[in-house]
Amino acid sequence: MSNHGRWAALSVAAVSTAAFGADLRAPVRWSKASGAAPAAAQAAPAAAQAAPAVAEESKAARDARMAWFREDKFGMFIHWGVYAVPAGTYKDQQIGGIGEWIMNRGKIPVAEYKAFAPKFTASKYDPDAWAALAKKAGMRYIVITSKHHDGFALFDSKASTWDAVDAAGAKRDLIKPLADAARKQGLKFGLYYSQAQDWTHPGGAKSGYKEGESWDEANKGDFDQYLKTIAIPQTREILTTIQPDILWWDTPTWMTPERAAPLHALLALKPGIISNNRLGGNYHGDTETPEQYIPATGFKGRDWEVCMTMNDTWGFKSYDQNWKSTEDLIRKLCDIVSKGGNFLLNVGPTAEGEIPQPSIERLTQVGEWMKVNGEAIYGTSASPFRNLPWGRCTRKVRGGLFGRTTTLFLHVFDWPADGKLVIPGLKNKPGKAKMLACGSPLDVTRNGEDVVIAVSKDAPDKIASVVVLDVSGEVETAPFVGMAEKDGSILLRPENAETLGQLKSEGHVNLNLGYWLNPKDSASWRIKTDKAGTYNVSFDAAGQGASKVVLVAGDKRIEIAVSDTGDYKKYKNVKGGTIDLPAGAQVLRLEAVAAGWKPVNVRTIKLEPKQ
């Protein structure tokens, strides 16, 4: 869990400087709480006392280093290790949670867990087939767990015998063959490494425990000694022998700046390497790593990558059959890229080295879509539109002798039944339009502030059809105008609000309007209704104190009471009565009632047609 639940100890004045209103979900395997070093942390080794002086990287140098990552967009994550042997079951009992955490969740003693290793045979492991599958799926890079939290290394480590060569039935290095196979396919190759958590080697960090504590005497020890003898030497090994393009740290449990410094310094062994934000010790790395969710508005000014499972687990669990559909995966890819991110999609092979058939089937189907529509994914940047009612948008900007041209790739999920694809608020002069799949030209007209493309009656692709539209120059859009959803309801989302004062949209999941310290602040939305009607108003709100807000629509105002929920993250649904809206364009505004005002967080306001 994250440590955002401490608001009760803060005064309103303190809240203004303590990220009031944030509504963040802690990643499943990493949270600030689990990564914080306890007050009783032992002194770091002398070699880690200070971070090395690093020359500041220029924007041009960083852009050059990150260029392939921004171009490639789609990668394969692989979680593979000894945890694939129990496959979610210990002593005939199914252990809850994700498969690779079975040792921790099941409190399995080190000796018993090590006894699984001989059955980790990798007897059907075919690294060439794995790399070929990734390429067939349209993926352009691979990241595999070189060592996960159980401390087991898939490579031939000189720092430990708890690896695939010395301890497992595989009796061979499993990383180098995949690195070679990936590079043969033209794919970039990255390594995940659990630098802090290690449940087997003495002293390794254990989420949920204080330093020096564990469920087994065999893995207790000194954390700094563990870093010195295992984490630092193994990081050096993989950087020098494999020379990965990505080093994907995971979980900063018990890490401090002093402890992280020598690990960070090792990155210099592989010039051009990309690292993520999970090392700890205030090292932010190159990429944000939202896990199992898609941030509503991306990460401004940061490269980022969503990592996600196809079912409910990262490491193989024999009984987890809750698979996402191909449609879901393709639309998630479109959504992520439309917000400026990359998609790292996981497979969890068996102990024999087989990727589960449902994963293969879905990756093959995603690859078929990518073969036709990859141009709308690779090398694109985020959508210029806040929200599109029918799908997502990506773009490419090109320079030429006659100025810049922007190509918009319109990923249509909900195909227009009337044959008119409306691009709302596009100010640019539209150029040519076509279907990406077949290249057939499409007629383009303007209707006020909107551009309308005439399309066929039936969708070429039931999952996501891509329409291509060229426009002159950089894209200019009119202020966002919300339209009714399929069920007739109107959603006033935080990310679409125009805010006044400190009030702003916060969080990456379940966005909310927060920082509402000043009752003079407000939020407004532009909407357009096809016909007049009466709407029921509701939203979720949280706060430490009862307050009142007002929803204003023209000369109509409804006052809504918000109760004290006791915490700025504890939301309760608020029913706000009804409001009458005329037909046409209008502005709705949310204001505070100054008398007795107590700050609140407000999530999406729903206006539902009264039956």
C-alpha positions as CSV (number, residue, x, y, z in Angstrom):
1,M,0.0,0.0,0.0
2,S,1.0,3.6,-0.5
3,N,1.5,6.1,2.4
4,H,-1.1,8.6,1.2
5,G,-3.3,7.7,4.2
6,R,-1.7,10.1,6.6
7,W,-3.9,13.1,6.0
8,A,-5.5,12.9,9.4
9,A,-2.4,14.2,11.0
10,L,-2.2,17.2,8.7
11,S,-3.7,20.6,9.1
12,V,-5.2,22.3,6.1
13,A,-2.2,24.6,5.9
14,A,0.1,21.6,5.9
15,V,-2.0,19.9,3.3
16,S,-1.3,22.7,0.8
17,T,2.3,21.6,0.7
18,A,1.8,17.9,1.1
19,A,0.2,16.9,-2.2
20,F,-3.4,17.4,-1.1
21,G,-5.9,15.8,-3.4
22,A,-3.6,13.2,-4.9
23,D,-5.3,10.0,-5.6
24,L,-2.7,7.5,-6.6
25,R,-2.7,3.7,-6.7
26,A,0.5,2.1,-5.5
27,P,1.8,-0.5,-8.0
28,V,1.2,-4.1,-7.0
29,R,4.9,-4.9,-6.4
30,W,6.2,-1.5,-5.4
31,S,5.0,1.2,-3.1
32,K,6.6,4.1,-1.3
33,A,5.7,2.5,2.0
34,S,7.5,-0.8,1.2
35,G,10.4,1.1,-0.3
36,A,11.1,3.4,2.6
37,A,14.1,2.7,4.7
38,P,13.3,2.2,8.4
39,A,14.7,4.6,10.9
40,A,16.9,1.9,12.3
41,A,18.6,1.2,9.0
42,Q,22.2,0.2,9.4
43,A,25.0,2.3,8.0
44,A,25.7,1.8,4.3
45,P,29.0,0.4,3.2
46,A,31.8,3.0,2.7
47,A,31.7,2.6,-1.1
48,A,28.1,3.8,-1.1
49,Q,28.4,6.9,1.0
50,A,27.8,9.4,-1.7
51,A,26.3,9.4,-5.2
52,P,28.9,9.8,-7.9
53,A,29.1,13.1,-9.7
54,V,27.3,12.6,-13.1
55,A,27.6,15.1,-15.9
56,E,24.2,16.5,-16.7
57,E,22.8,15.1,-19.9
58,S,21.7,17.5,-22.6
59,K,18.2,17.3,-24.0
60,A,19.6,16.4,-27.4
61,A,21.7,13.6,-25.9
62,R,18.7,12.3,-23.9
63,D,16.5,12.4,-27.0
64,A,19.0,10.4,-29.0
65,R,19.4,7.8,-26.2
66,M,15.6,7.4,-25.8
67,A,14.9,7.5,-29.5
68,W,14.5,3.8,-30.1
69,F,12.2,3.4,-27.0
70,R,9.9,6.2,-28.2
71,E,9.8,4.6,-31.7
72,D,9.2,1.0,-30.7
73,K,6.3,1.4,-28.3
74,F,5.5,-2.3,-27.7
75,G,7.5,-4.9,-25.8
76,M,7.3,-8.3,-24.2
77,F,7.8,-8.8,-20.5
78,I,8.8,-12.3,-19.3
79,H,8.5,-13.5,-15.7
80,W,10.3,-16.8,-15.5
81,G,11.8,-18.6,-12.5
82,V,11.6,-21.3,-9.9
83,Y,8.1,-20.0,-8.9
84,A,6.8,-21.7,-12.1
85,V,7.4,-25.1,-10.4
86,P,4.8,-24.7,-7.6
87,A,2.8,-22.7,-10.1
88,G,0.7,-21.1,-7.4
89,T,0.2,-24.2,-5.2
90,Y,2.1,-25.0,-1.9
91,K,1.3,-28.1,0.2
92,D,-1.8,-28.7,-1.9
93,Q,-3.1,-25.2,-1.1
94,Q,-3.6,-22.5,-3.7
95,I,-1.7,-19.5,-2.5
96,G,-3.4,-16.2,-3.2
97,G,-1.9,-13.3,-5.2
98,I,0.6,-13.3,-8.0
99,G,2.5,-16.4,-8.9
100,E,6.1,-15.2,-8.4
101,W,5.3,-14.1,-4.9
102,I,4.4,-17.6,-3.7
103,M,7.5,-17.9,-1.5
104,N,6.7,-14.7,0.4
105,R,2.9,-15.1,0.5
106,G,3.2,-18.8,1.5
107,K,6.0,-18.1,4.0
108,I,7.9,-21.0,2.4
109,P,11.2,-21.7,4.2
110,V,14.3,-21.3,2.1
111,A,15.3,-25.0,2.2
112,E,11.8,-26.0,1.0
113,Y,11.8,-23.4,-1.8
114,K,15.2,-24.4,-3.0
115,A,13.9,-28.0,-3.3
116,F,11.7,-26.8,-6.2
117,A,14.7,-25.9,-8.3
118,P,15.6,-29.3,-9.7
119,K,12.2,-29.4,-11.3
120,F,12.9,-26.1,-13.1
121,T,14.2,-27.9,-16.1
122,A,13.6,-25.5,-19.0
123,S,13.4,-28.7,-21.1
124,K,11.2,-27.2,-23.7
125,Y,12.8,-23.8,-23.7
126,D,13.3,-22.4,-27.3
127,P,14.7,-18.9,-27.1
128,D,14.5,-18.5,-30.9
129,A,10.7,-19.3,-30.8
130,W,10.2,-16.8,-27.9
131,A,11.9,-14.1,-29.9
132,A,10.1,-15.0,-33.1
133,L,6.7,-14.8,-31.2
134,A,7.6,-11.4,-29.8
135,K,8.4,-10.1,-33.3
136,K,5.3,-11.8,-34.8
137,A,3.2,-9.9,-32.2
138,G,4.6,-6.6,-33.4
139,M,6.8,-6.2,-30.3
140,R,10.2,-4.6,-30.7
141,Y,11.9,-5.3,-27.4
142,I,12.0,-8.0,-24.7
143,V,12.6,-7.6,-21.0
144,I,13.1,-10.8,-18.9
145,T,13.5,-11.4,-15.2
146,S,17.3,-12.1,-14.7
147,K,16.6,-12.4,-11.0
148,H,13.2,-11.9,-9.2
149,H,12.5,-11.5,-5.5
150,D,13.1,-15.2,-4.8
151,G,16.8,-14.4,-5.5
152,F,17.1,-17.0,-8.2
153,A,19.2,-15.9,-11.2
154,L,18.5,-17.2,-14.7
155,F,22.1,-16.5,-15.7
156,D,25.4,-18.1,-14.6
157,S,26.3,-15.9,-11.6
158,K,29.7,-15.9,-10.0
159,A,28.3,-14.2,-6.9
160,S,25.9,-17.0,-6.0
161,T,25.2,-20.7,-6.8
162,W,21.4,-20.0,-6.5
163,D,21.1,-19.8,-10.3
164,A,19.9,-21.8,-13.3
165,V,23.4,-23.3,-13.8
166,D,24.2,-24.5,-10.4
167,A,20.9,-25.1,-8.6
168,A,18.3,-25.8,-11.2
169,G,17.4,-28.8,-13.4
170,A,18.1,-26.5,-16.4
171,K,21.9,-26.7,-15.7
172,R,22.6,-23.8,-18.1
173,D,22.5,-20.1,-18.6
174,L,19.0,-19.2,-19.8
175,I,19.6,-15.4,-20.4
176,K,22.3,-15.3,-23.0
177,P,20.5,-17.5,-25.6
178,L,17.5,-15.3,-25.4
179,A,19.6,-12.2,-25.7
180,D,21.2,-13.6,-28.8
181,A,17.9,-14.8,-30.3
182,A,16.3,-11.3,-29.7
183,R,19.1,-9.5,-31.3
184,K,19.0,-11.9,-34.3
185,Q,15.4,-10.8,-34.7
186,G,16.3,-7.1,-34.6
187,L,14.8,-6.7,-31.1
188,K,16.2,-4.7,-28.3
189,F,16.9,-6.7,-25.1
190,G,16.4,-5.7,-21.5
191,L,16.9,-7.3,-18.1
192,Y,14.7,-7.0,-15.0
193,Y,16.7,-7.2,-11.8
194,S,15.3,-7.3,-8.2
195,Q,18.1,-5.3,-6.5
196,A,16.6,-5.0,-3.0
197,Q,14.1,-7.7,-2.4
198,D,15.7,-11.2,-2.1
199,W,14.0,-13.8,-0.1
200,T,16.7,-16.5,-0.3
201,H,20.1,-14.8,0.2
202,P,20.7,-13.7,3.8
203,G,20.0,-10.0,4.4
204,G,17.9,-9.4,1.3
205,A,14.9,-7.1,1.7
206,K,11.5,-8.6,2.4
207,S,8.4,-6.6,1.7
208,G,6.3,-6.2,4.9
209,Y,9.2,-6.9,7.2
210,K,11.6,-4.6,9.1
211,E,15.3,-5.0,8.5
212,G,16.6,-8.1,10.2
213,E,13.2,-9.8,10.3
214,S,11.8,-12.6,8.2
215,W,9.6,-15.7,8.3
216,D,12.8,-17.9,8.2
217,E,16.1,-17.7,10.1
218,A,17.9,-18.8,6.9
219,N,17.3,-15.6,5.0
220,K,17.9,-13.2,7.9
221,G,21.0,-11.1,7.7
222,D,22.6,-7.7,7.0
223,F,21.0,-5.8,4.1
224,D,24.1,-3.8,3.4
225,Q,26.2,-7.0,3.3
226,Y,23.6,-8.5,0.8
227,L,24.0,-5.4,-1.4
228,K,27.7,-5.7,-1.3
229,T,28.0,-9.4,-2.0
230,I,25.0,-10.2,-4.2
231,A,23.1,-7.2,-5.7
232,I,26.1,-5.1,-6.7
233,P,28.2,-8.0,-8.1
234,Q,25.3,-9.5,-10.0
235,T,24.3,-6.1,-11.5
236,R,27.9,-5.8,-12.7
237,E,27.7,-9.3,-14.2
238,I,24.6,-8.7,-16.3
239,L,25.8,-5.3,-17.4
240,T,29.1,-6.6,-18.6
241,T,28.2,-10.0,-19.9
242,I,24.8,-9.3,-21.5
243,Q,25.0,-5.6,-22.0
244,P,21.2,-5.0,-22.0
245,D,19.5,-2.1,-23.6
246,I,17.2,-1.7,-20.5
247,L,17.9,-2.3,-16.9
248,W,14.5,-2.7,-15.2
249,W,15.0,-2.4,-11.5
250,D,12.2,-3.6,-9.2
251,T,11.1,-2.5,-5.7
252,P,13.2,0.0,-3.7
253,T,12.4,-1.8,-0.4
254,W,14.8,-0.6,2.3
255,M,16.8,1.5,-0.2
256,T,18.4,4.8,0.6
257,P,20.3,7.3,-1.5
258,E,23.6,5.9,-0.1
259,R,22.6,2.3,-0.8
260,A,21.3,3.0,-4.3
261,A,24.3,5.1,-5.4
262,P,26.8,2.2,-6.2
263,L,24.1,0.4,-8.2
264,H,23.2,3.5,-10.1
265,A,26.9,4.1,-10.8
266,L,27.2,0.7,-12.5
267,L,24.9,1.9,-15.3
268,A,28.0,3.6,-16.8
269,L,29.2,0.2,-17.8
270,K,26.6,0.2,-20.6
271,P,26.6,3.5,-22.3
272,G,23.1,4.4,-23.7
273,I,21.3,2.1,-21.3
274,I,17.7,3.0,-20.3
275,S,16.7,2.4,-16.6
276,N,13.4,2.8,-14.9
277,N,12.2,4.6,-11.7
278,R,12.3,1.6,-9.3
279,L,15.9,1.7,-8.0
280,G,15.0,3.8,-5.0
281,G,17.1,6.3,-3.1
282,N,15.6,9.2,-5.0
283,Y,17.0,8.0,-8.3
284,H,14.2,8.6,-10.9
285,G,15.7,6.8,-13.9
286,D,14.4,7.4,-17.4
287,T,10.9,5.9,-17.3
288,E,7.8,5.9,-15.2
289,T,6.3,2.4,-14.8
290,P,2.6,2.3,-14.1
291,E,1.7,-1.3,-13.3
292,Q,-1.6,-2.9,-14.3
293,Y,-3.3,0.4,-15.1
294,I,-3.2,3.0,-17.8
295,P,-2.7,6.6,-16.5
296,A,-5.6,8.8,-17.5
297,T,-3.4,11.6,-18.8
298,G,0.1,10.0,-19.1
299,F,3.2,11.5,-17.4
300,K,3.9,15.1,-18.5
301,G,7.6,15.5,-19.4
302,R,8.5,11.9,-18.6
303,D,8.9,8.8,-20.8
304,W,6.7,6.0,-19.5
305,E,5.7,2.4,-20.0
306,V,2.7,0.4,-18.8
307,C,3.5,-3.1,-17.7
308,M,0.6,-5.5,-17.6
309,T,-0.3,-9.1,-17.4
310,M,-2.6,-11.0,-19.9
311,N,-4.3,-12.8,-17.0
312,D,-4.0,-12.0,-13.3
313,T,-0.4,-13.1,-12.6
314,W,3.1,-12.4,-13.8
315,G,4.8,-15.7,-13.0
316,F,3.1,-18.9,-14.2
317,K,0.0,-20.1,-12.1
318,S,-1.5,-23.3,-13.5
319,Y,-5.1,-22.4,-12.5
320,D,-5.2,-18.7,-13.6
321,Q,-7.4,-18.7,-16.7
322,N,-8.7,-15.2,-16.4
323,W,-7.4,-14.1,-19.7
324,K,-7.9,-10.6,-21.3
325,S,-9.4,-10.7,-24.7
326,T,-7.5,-9.8,-27.9
327,E,-9.8,-6.9,-28.3
328,D,-9.0,-5.6,-24.8
329,L,-5.2,-5.9,-25.4
330,I,-5.3,-4.1,-28.8
331,R,-7.4,-1.3,-27.4
332,K,-5.2,-1.0,-24.4
333,L,-2.2,-0.7,-26.8
334,C,-4.0,2.1,-28.7
335,D,-5.0,3.8,-25.5
336,I,-1.5,3.7,-24.0
337,V,0.2,5.0,-27.2
338,S,-2.4,7.7,-27.6
339,K,-1.3,9.1,-24.2
340,G,2.4,9.0,-25.1
341,G,3.4,5.7,-23.5
342,N,4.8,2.2,-24.3
343,F,3.2,-1.1,-23.6
344,L,5.2,-3.9,-21.9
345,L,2.9,-7.0,-22.0
346,N,3.8,-10.0,-19.9
347,V,4.0,-13.7,-20.5
348,G,4.7,-16.3,-17.8
349,P,6.3,-19.5,-19.1
350,T,6.1,-22.9,-17.4
351,A,9.0,-24.5,-15.5
352,E,9.7,-26.4,-18.7
353,G,9.9,-23.2,-20.7
354,E,6.6,-23.2,-22.6
355,I,4.7,-20.0,-23.0
356,P,1.0,-20.8,-22.2
357,Q,-1.1,-21.3,-25.4
358,P,-3.6,-18.6,-24.5
359,S,-0.8,-16.1,-24.5
360,I,0.5,-17.4,-27.9
361,E,-3.0,-17.1,-29.4
362,R,-3.5,-13.6,-28.2
363,L,0.0,-12.4,-29.3
364,T,-0.5,-13.9,-32.7
365,Q,-3.8,-12.1,-33.1
366,V,-2.4,-8.8,-31.9
367,G,0.4,-9.3,-34.4
368,E,-2.1,-9.7,-37.2
369,W,-3.6,-6.3,-36.3
370,M,-0.2,-4.8,-36.0
371,K,0.8,-6.0,-39.4
372,V,-1.9,-3.9,-40.9
373,N,-1.9,-1.0,-38.4
374,G,1.6,-0.8,-37.1
375,E,2.2,2.6,-38.8
376,A,-0.4,4.1,-36.4
377,I,1.6,2.8,-33.4
378,Y,5.3,2.9,-34.1
379,G,7.0,6.3,-33.8
380,T,3.8,8.1,-33.0
381,S,3.3,10.7,-30.3
382,A,0.3,11.5,-28.0
383,S,-3.1,12.6,-29.2
384,P,-3.7,16.3,-29.4
385,F,-7.3,15.7,-28.3
386,R,-8.4,15.5,-24.7
387,N,-11.1,13.0,-25.4
388,L,-12.7,11.4,-28.4
389,P,-16.1,9.7,-28.1
390,W,-15.4,7.0,-30.6
391,G,-11.8,5.9,-29.8
392,R,-8.2,7.2,-29.7
393,C,-5.7,9.2,-31.8
394,T,-2.0,9.1,-32.4
395,R,0.0,11.4,-34.6
396,K,3.2,12.0,-36.5
397,V,4.6,15.4,-37.4
398,R,6.7,15.8,-40.5
399,G,8.7,18.7,-41.8
400,G,9.1,19.6,-45.5
401,L,9.9,22.2,-48.0
402,F,6.4,23.7,-47.7
403,G,6.1,23.6,-43.9
404,R,5.0,21.0,-41.4
405,T,2.3,18.4,-41.9
406,T,0.7,16.3,-39.1
407,T,-0.7,12.9,-39.8
408,L,-3.5,11.9,-37.5
409,F,-4.2,8.2,-37.0
410,L,-7.7,7.8,-35.8
411,H,-8.2,4.5,-33.9
412,V,-12.0,4.0,-34.2
413,F,-13.4,1.6,-31.6
414,D,-17.1,2.6,-32.0
415,W,-17.7,2.8,-35.7
416,P,-20.3,5.5,-36.6
417,A,-23.6,4.0,-37.7
418,D,-24.4,7.0,-39.9
419,G,-21.1,6.8,-41.8
420,K,-19.9,10.1,-40.4
421,L,-16.7,10.1,-38.3
422,V,-16.6,13.5,-36.5
423,I,-13.3,14.9,-35.3
424,P,-14.4,17.5,-32.8
425,G,-12.7,20.9,-32.5
426,L,-10.0,20.4,-35.1
427,K,-9.0,23.9,-36.3
428,N,-6.5,22.9,-38.9
429,K,-7.3,22.8,-42.6
430,P,-7.9,19.1,-43.3
431,G,-6.0,17.4,-46.2
432,K,-6.4,13.9,-47.5
433,A,-8.0,11.1,-45.6
434,K,-7.8,7.3,-46.2
435,M,-8.3,4.0,-44.5
436,L,-4.9,2.7,-43.3
437,A,-5.7,-0.9,-44.0
438,C,-6.5,-0.6,-47.7
439,G,-5.5,3.0,-48.6
440,S,-8.9,3.8,-50.1
441,P,-9.5,7.6,-50.1
442,L,-12.2,9.2,-47.9
443,D,-14.2,12.4,-48.4
444,V,-13.5,15.2,-45.8
445,T,-15.7,18.2,-45.0
446,R,-15.9,20.8,-42.3
447,N,-19.0,21.3,-40.1
448,G,-18.3,24.4,-38.0
449,E,-15.5,23.6,-35.6
450,D,-15.7,19.9,-36.4
451,V,-14.1,17.9,-39.3
452,V,-16.3,15.1,-40.7
453,I,-14.9,12.1,-42.6
454,A,-17.3,10.0,-44.7
455,V,-16.7,6.3,-44.0
456,S,-18.2,3.0,-45.0
457,K,-21.3,1.7,-43.3
458,D,-19.5,-1.3,-41.7
459,A,-16.2,-1.2,-39.7
460,P,-13.3,-2.7,-41.6
461,D,-11.9,-4.0,-38.2
462,K,-14.3,-4.8,-35.4
463,I,-11.6,-4.2,-32.8
464,A,-10.0,-0.9,-34.0
465,S,-10.2,0.5,-37.5
466,V,-7.6,3.2,-38.3
467,V,-8.5,6.2,-40.4
468,V,-5.6,8.4,-41.5
469,L,-6.0,12.2,-41.9
470,D,-3.4,14.7,-42.9
471,V,-3.6,18.3,-41.7
472,S,-1.4,21.4,-42.3
473,G,1.0,22.4,-39.5
474,E,0.9,21.4,-35.8
475,V,-2.6,20.5,-34.6
476,E,-4.7,23.2,-33.1
477,T,-7.9,22.2,-31.3
478,A,-10.8,24.2,-29.9
479,P,-11.5,23.8,-26.2
480,F,-12.8,20.3,-25.4
481,V,-16.6,19.9,-25.6
482,G,-18.2,16.9,-23.9
483,M,-20.9,15.0,-25.6
484,A,-23.4,12.4,-24.3
485,E,-22.3,8.8,-23.9
486,K,-24.1,5.9,-25.6
487,D,-26.6,5.7,-22.7
488,G,-27.3,9.4,-22.9
489,S,-25.4,10.4,-19.7
490,I,-22.9,13.2,-19.6
491,L,-19.6,12.7,-17.8
492,L,-17.8,15.8,-16.4
493,R,-14.3,14.2,-16.0
494,P,-11.5,15.9,-13.9
495,E,-9.0,15.7,-16.8
496,N,-11.4,17.7,-19.1
497,A,-12.0,20.5,-16.6
498,E,-10.8,24.0,-17.0
499,T,-9.8,24.9,-13.5
500,L,-9.3,28.2,-11.7
501,G,-6.8,28.7,-8.9
502,Q,-5.0,25.8,-7.2
503,L,-7.8,23.4,-8.0
504,K,-6.5,20.8,-10.5
505,S,-6.9,17.3,-11.8
506,E,-4.7,14.9,-9.8
507,G,-3.7,11.2,-9.9
508,H,-3.2,8.7,-12.6
509,V,-6.1,6.2,-11.8
510,N,-9.5,7.4,-10.8
511,L,-8.6,11.0,-11.3
512,N,-10.0,13.6,-8.9
513,L,-10.2,17.4,-8.6
514,G,-8.0,18.1,-5.6
515,Y,-6.0,20.9,-3.9
516,W,-9.4,22.6,-3.4
517,L,-8.1,24.8,-0.5
518,N,-9.6,28.1,-1.6
519,P,-13.4,28.3,-1.9
520,K,-12.9,30.9,-4.7
521,D,-11.5,28.2,-6.9
522,S,-13.7,26.4,-9.4
523,A,-13.9,24.0,-12.3
524,S,-15.9,24.3,-15.5
525,W,-16.7,22.0,-18.5
526,R,-17.9,22.8,-22.0
527,I,-20.6,20.4,-23.1
528,K,-23.1,20.1,-26.0
529,T,-26.5,18.4,-25.7
530,D,-28.7,17.3,-28.6
531,K,-31.9,18.1,-26.8
532,A,-33.2,19.6,-23.6
533,G,-33.6,17.3,-20.6
534,T,-33.6,16.8,-16.9
535,Y,-30.5,15.0,-15.4
536,N,-29.8,13.3,-12.1
537,V,-26.5,14.5,-10.7
538,S,-24.0,12.2,-8.8
539,F,-20.3,11.9,-8.1
540,D,-17.9,10.5,-5.6
541,A,-16.3,12.8,-3.0
542,A,-13.9,12.6,-0.1
543,G,-12.8,15.0,2.6
544,Q,-12.2,15.7,6.3
545,G,-15.2,17.8,7.0
546,A,-18.7,18.5,5.7
547,S,-18.9,21.0,2.9
548,K,-21.2,22.2,0.1
549,V,-20.6,22.6,-3.6
550,V,-22.8,24.2,-6.3
551,L,-23.3,23.0,-9.8
552,V,-24.1,25.9,-12.1
553,A,-25.7,25.7,-15.5
554,G,-26.6,29.1,-16.9
555,D,-29.1,30.6,-14.5
556,K,-29.7,27.3,-12.8
557,R,-27.9,26.3,-9.6
558,I,-28.1,23.2,-7.4
559,E,-26.5,23.1,-4.0
560,I,-25.0,19.7,-3.1
561,A,-23.9,18.6,0.5
562,V,-20.7,16.6,0.7
563,S,-20.4,14.7,4.0
564,D,-17.2,14.1,6.0
565,T,-15.7,10.8,4.9
566,G,-12.8,11.0,7.4
567,D,-10.0,10.7,4.8
568,Y,-9.1,12.4,1.5
569,K,-8.9,9.0,-0.2
570,K,-12.1,7.5,1.3
571,Y,-14.8,8.3,-1.2
572,K,-18.5,8.2,-0.9
573,N,-21.1,8.5,-3.6
574,V,-23.1,11.8,-3.5
575,K,-26.5,12.2,-5.0
576,G,-27.0,15.8,-6.0
577,G,-30.6,16.0,-7.1
578,T,-31.6,17.1,-10.6
579,I,-30.7,19.8,-13.0
580,D,-32.4,21.0,-16.2
581,L,-30.2,21.5,-19.3
582,P,-31.3,23.2,-22.5
583,A,-30.2,21.9,-25.9
584,G,-27.0,23.1,-27.5
585,A,-23.6,24.2,-26.4
586,Q,-23.2,25.4,-22.8
587,V,-20.8,25.6,-19.8
588,L,-21.2,23.8,-16.5
589,R,-19.3,25.1,-13.5
590,L,-18.6,23.5,-10.1
591,E,-18.1,26.1,-7.3
592,A,-17.6,25.9,-3.5
593,V,-19.9,27.3,-0.9
594,A,-17.5,29.6,1.0
595,A,-19.4,29.4,4.4
596,G,-17.9,26.6,6.4
597,W,-15.8,25.4,3.5
598,K,-13.6,22.3,4.1
599,P,-11.5,21.0,1.2
600,V,-12.9,18.0,-0.7
601,N,-11.7,15.8,-3.6
602,V,-14.3,15.2,-6.3
603,R,-14.3,12.5,-8.9
604,T,-16.1,12.4,-12.3
605,I,-19.6,14.1,-12.1
606,K,-22.3,12.0,-13.8
607,L,-25.3,13.6,-15.3
608,E,-27.8,10.8,-16.0
609,P,-31.1,11.4,-18.0
610,K,-34.0,11.3,-15.7
611,Q,-36.4,8.5,-16.7
